[in-house]
Amino acid sequence: DCLPKDFPHGQMQKDLKSCFYF
Amino acid sequence: YVPMKFYDSLRTSDRSKQELQNKLRNFLENLQKNLTTSTLLSGLDTSISSTQNHFLKLQELSTFFHDASETAGLFARDSEIFYEVTKNSSYALLLKLRQVPMAQPTEIKILLTNYFAEMEFFHIMFSEIMDEALEYTQNVLRAIQKVFIYYADAQRYILQDWNLKPNMVCCKMYMDFLQLYSAQIFKCAADHELNIAYDVYAMAETNAKYIMRQLEFRIQRLFNCFLFKSYQIRCQFLLNAEHDFEKLFSKLEELETYFDIKT
């Protein structure tokens, strides 16, 4: 339960997601 | 009469516990100060002056969780060996007792049978309580091992495959993100329950040492009793096996109550 199953995707805010070239 | 293996496994397990405690000590404080475990891992200066340094620190954080996972796994393994060796040692002491010369007067043989029965019962109770402590500490340590390695791998995966844009704004944002989650994960996985696991282990260890010494003493006393053939004087304890084990059984009860409350 400590780490959400969709970590890190689900936890990242939009502006942080834009910091990656997926 | 206590096998050397008992003391060896105890020392090894203690060392692993110490290593885990050293590794996790002050983690939250260090994280709070500067999202970095570099002071824990290498004692380097933590000032951040470039993007390159940010990346380095991000890698160090992942390495920290990876190492901590491994250390938790080692303590889980070594403490499990300790618990198993403890149970086996108690059984080995019982077997030793079985080797006392059987060519004794019939009335003594009957007393001996009662005494062995009491001792066997004690061993079963002792093993069950050790199993309780073992199960608890294993569950906690294996959970920590799993969470830490998963978190370390997630970080590694992000760093290697996602290509973080090499600018300060992105680095800073990602570090803030990791700082928040590292603290949460650390607290969730390794705070309260880990401290209980340490306490349970310490209590099991102290009592196992005491009980081994007590069993050893009883064996020596039994051998003396047969060696000198002075049953009336040296074998008095055989007359009331229950009374002889009373103190040890109450020790087990205390231990079980302690574990029940703690866990």
Contacts between the chains, C-beta under 8 A, distances in Angstrom:
chain1	res1	chain2	res2	distance
A	1	B	188	7.3
A	2	B	147	4.8
A	2	B	184	7.6
A	2	B	185	5.2
A	2	B	188	3.9
A	2	B	189	4.7
A	3	B	147	5.7
A	3	B	150	5.9
A	3	B	151	5.8
A	3	B	154	7.6
A	3	B	185	6.0
A	7	B	151	7.9
A	7	B	154	6.1
A	7	B	181	7.4
A	8	B	154	5.9
A	8	B	158	6.3
A	8	B	177	7.7
A	8	B	181	7.7
A	11	B	177	7.6
A	11	B	181	7.0
A	12	B	177	6.7
A	15	B	173	6.9
A	16	B	170	7.8
A	16	B	173	5.0
A	16	B	174	6.4
A	16	B	177	5.8
A	19	B	164	6.1
A	19	B	165	5.0
A	19	B	169	7.8
A	19	B	170	3.6
A	19	B	173	6.1
A	19	B	174	6.4
A	20	B	158	7.6
A	20	B	162	4.2
A	20	B	163	6.1
A	20	B	164	5.9
A	20	B	165	7.0
A	21	B	162	7.2
A	21	B	163	4.2
A	21	B	165	7.1
A	22	B	162	5.9
A	22	B	163	7.9
